[in-house]
């Protein structure tokens, strides 16, 4: 059962592997050149597992001690996971101990796979989602650790590497678009992002976008389910 779930999950994580390793290496190198031992990116990637937050954490560690500011920044950066969690409540129900790691290990990429993947009927969905989460976590952890170890030996310009994640999300979106017969969820997402981008600007549109998408999915839940968009 677990072997079959792993075999089904692994191909879905291959694009994530490419993105996470590039960014994980860049993060580890960034930590190294900022004066931190490889232990820092290794442990932080293991217990925080929040890519954008970990990059910001470097400047937080170098700045004067400010716990309130750090807490506020963390909540702002990671607040989108609230909406991911709400949409995954039904899928995590009945997964006993697995759901605790699934909650901890949920990131943008893992959510995209576990929410949209068509899991074969003979594959246990709990183990499938667990292996997706575990593999993605390992990719980031190993990349960050290796980057921290070899950072002092490498000297190159890492600007532009973050575009790997953007390209990966475009591929995930296109795959989901091709799977859907009616593109209700994609249209809701695109419309919500565009309207909030125009209304709130490039720096503050993420949380309003999540609220709009959640409201749209709730409002149009029945037609989306009839079209097979929410399973």
Residue pairs with C-beta under 8 A, 6 or more apart in sequence:
1 124
1 127
2 124
2 127
2 131
4 122
4 123
4 124
5 123
5 124
5 127
5 128
5 130
5 131
6 127
6 131
8 119
8 120
8 123
8 128
9 128
9 129
9 131
9 132
9 135
10 131
10 135
12 113
12 117
12 132
13 113
13 132
13 135
13 136
13 139
15 168
15 171
15 172
16 109
16 110
16 113
16 135
16 136
16 139
16 168
17 135
17 139
18 164
18 168
19 109
19 164
19 165
19 167
19 168
20 51
20 109
20 136
20 139
20 140
20 143
21 139
21 142
21 143
22 143
22 161
22 164
23 51
23 140
23 143
23 161
23 162
23 164
23 165
24 45
24 139
24 140
24 141
24 142
24 143
24 144
24 146
24 147
25 143
25 144
25 146
25 147
26 147
26 158
26 161
26 162
27 41
27 45
27 51
27 54
27 55
27 143
27 144
27 147
28 38
28 41
28 143
28 144
28 145
28 146
28 147
28 148
28 149
28 150
28 151
29 147
29 148
29 150
29 151
29 154
29 158
30 55
30 58
30 147
30 151
30 158
31 38
31 40
31 41
31 58
31 144
31 147
31 148
31 151
32 38
32 41
32 147
32 148
32 151
32 152
33 151
33 152
34 58
34 62
35 62
36 58
36 61
36 148
37 148
38 145
38 148
38 149
38 151
39 148
40 61
40 148
41 54
41 144
41 145
41 147
41 148
42 141
42 144
42 145
42 148
44 54
44 57
44 144
45 54
45 140
45 141
45 143
45 144
45 145
46 141
48 54
48 57
49 104
49 105
49 107
49 137
49 140
49 141
50 77
50 78
50 107
51 107
51 140
51 165
52 77
53 74
53 77
53 78
54 144
56 73
56 77
60 66
60 70
60 73
79 207
79 210
80 108
80 206
80 207
80 210
81 106
81 107
82 210
83 210
83 211
83 213
83 214
84 106
84 108
84 111
85 103
85 106
86 214
87 115
87 214
87 217
88 102
88 106
88 111
88 114
88 115
91 114
91 115
91 125
91 129
92 99
92 102
92 103
93 99
95 102
95 126
95 129
98 126
98 127
98 129
98 130
101 130
101 133
101 134
102 114
102 129
102 130
102 133
105 133
105 134
105 136
105 137
106 114
106 133
107 136
108 169
109 136
109 168
109 172
110 132
110 133
110 136
112 169
112 172
113 132
113 136
113 172
114 128
114 129
114 132
114 133
116 172
116 175
116 176
116 179
117 128
117 132
118 179
119 125
119 128
173 186
176 185
176 186
177 183
177 186
180 186
180 227
180 228
180 229
181 227
181 228
182 227
182 229
184 220
184 223
184 224
184 227
184 229
185 217
185 224
185 229
185 230
188 213
188 216
188 217
188 220
189 213
191 212
191 216
192 209
192 212
192 213
192 216
193 205
193 209
193 213
195 212
196 205
196 208
196 209
196 212
197 205
197 209
199 205
199 208
200 208
217 224
217 230
221 230
224 230
225 231
